[in-house]
Amino acid sequence: MRHRPAFLHYLTQKGYSATETADTVSAAVDSGTLTATFNDLGRMTSLKGNNNS
């Protein structure tokens, strides 16, 4: 299963704009940031969030 397209779709459906690099997807959400890291098969290997308050 390729998690990257599913994660991007989720962010879009929630109304968040995503920023992509070769192996990460980041999005500003509410009061923080979500950053997901993916391997070469598109599988999520890490999901981190931080609160900017």
DODREN-267383 format. One record per atom (N, C-alpha, C): residue in three letters; x, y, z. Coordinates in steps of 0.2 Angstrom, whole numbers, padded with zeros to 4 digits, always signed. Example, Ala and Ser with C-alpha at 12.3 -4.5 7.8 and 13.67 -1.06 7.14 Angstrom:
BEGIN
ALA+0066-0028+0039ALA+0062-0022+0039ALA+0066-0016+0039SER+0064-0011+0035SER+0068-0005+0036SER+0064+0000+0039
END
This chain:
BEGIN
MET+0004-0006+0000MET+0000+0000+0000MET+0004+0006+0000ARG+0003+0011-0004ARG+0006+0017-0004ARG+0003+0022+0000HIS+0006+0024+0006HIS+0003+0029+0011HIS+0003+0036+0008ARG+0008+0038+0004ARG+0009+0045+0003ARG+0003+0048-0001PRO+0000+0045-0006PRO-0006+0048-0009PRO-0012+0048-0005ALA-0013+0043+0000ALA-0018+0043+0005ALA-0017+0049+0010PHE-0011+0050+0012PHE-0010+0056+0017PHE-0011+0062+0013LEU-0009+0063+0007LEU-0010+0069+0003LEU-0018+0070+0002HIS-0021+0065+0001HIS-0029+0066+0000HIS-0032+0068+0006TYR-0030+0065+0012TYR-0033+0067+0018TYR-0031+0074+0020LEU-0025+0076+0019LEU-0024+0083+0020LEU-0028+0088+0015THR-0029+0086+0009THR-0033+0090+0005THR-0040+0090+0007GLN-0043+0085+0009GLN-0050+0084+0011GLN-0051+0088+0017LYS-0046+0089+0021LYS-0047+0093+0028LYS-0046+0100+0026GLY-0043+0102+0020GLY-0042+0109+0018GLY-0035+0112+0020TYR-0031+0107+0021TYR-0024+0109+0023TYR-0020+0109+0016SER-0015+0114+0016SER-0011+0114+0010SER-0004+0110+0012ALA-0002+0106+0007ALA+0004+0102+0009ALA+0010+0104+0005THR+0016+0103+0008THR+0022+0105+0005THR+0026+0098+0004GLU+0028+0096-0002GLU+0032+0090-0003GLU+0039+0091-0005THR+0043+0086-0002THR+0050+0085-0004THR+0050+0078-0007ALA+0056+0076-0008ALA+0058+0069-0011ALA+0055+0064-0006ASP+0056+0065+0001ASP+0054+0059+0005ASP+0049+0062+0011THR+0047+0068+0011THR+0042+0071+0016THR+0037+0074+0013VAL+0031+0075+0017VAL+0026+0079+0016VAL+0024+0083+0022SER+0024+0089+0022SER+0022+0093+0028SER+0016+0098+0027ALA+0013+0099+0032ALA+0007+0103+0031ALA+0006+0107+0038ALA+0004+0113+0037ALA+0002+0118+0043ALA-0005+0116+0045VAL-0006+0114+0051VAL-0013+0112+0053VAL-0015+0115+0059ASP-0021+0118+0059ASP-0023+0122+0065ASP-0017+0126+0069SER-0015+0124+0074SER-0009+0128+0078SER-0003+0124+0077GLY-0001+0120+0072GLY+0005+0117+0072GLY+0007+0114+0065THR+0011+0109+0065THR+0014+0107+0058THR+0014+0099+0059LEU+0011+0096+0054LEU+0012+0088+0053LEU+0018+0087+0048THR+0022+0082+0049THR+0027+0080+0045THR+0027+0073+0044ALA+0026+0070+0038ALA+0026+0063+0037ALA+0032+0062+0033THR+0036+0056+0034THR+0042+0054+0030THR+0040+0047+0027PHE+0042+0046+0021PHE+0040+0040+0017PHE+0046+0037+0014ASN+0046+0030+0013ASN+0052+0027+0010ASN+0051+0027+0003ASP+0055+0024-0001ASP+0055+0024-0008ASP+0049+0020-0011LEU+0045+0016-0007LEU+0039+0013-0009LEU+0033+0017-0008GLY+0034+0023-0005GLY+0028+0027-0003GLY+0025+0025+0003ARG+0028+0021+0007ARG+0025+0019+0014ARG+0028+0024+0019MET+0023+0026+0023MET+0024+0031+0029MET+0029+0027+0034THR+0035+0030+0035THR+0039+0028+0040THR+0039+0032+0047SER+0037+0038+0046SER+0037+0042+0052SER+0031+0048+0052LEU+0028+0049+0057LEU+0023+0055+0057LEU+0024+0059+0063LYS+0026+0065+0063LYS+0028+0069+0068LYS+0023+0076+0068GLY+0022+0078+0074GLY+0018+0084+0074GLY+0021+0089+0079ASN+0020+0095+0078ASN+0023+0100+0083ASN+0017+0105+0084ASN+0017+0108+0090ASN+0012+0114+0092ASN+0016+0120+0092ASN+0014+0125+0088ASN+0017+0131+0087ASN+0015+0137+0092SER+0011+0135+0097SER+0008+0140+0102SER+0013+0141+0107
END
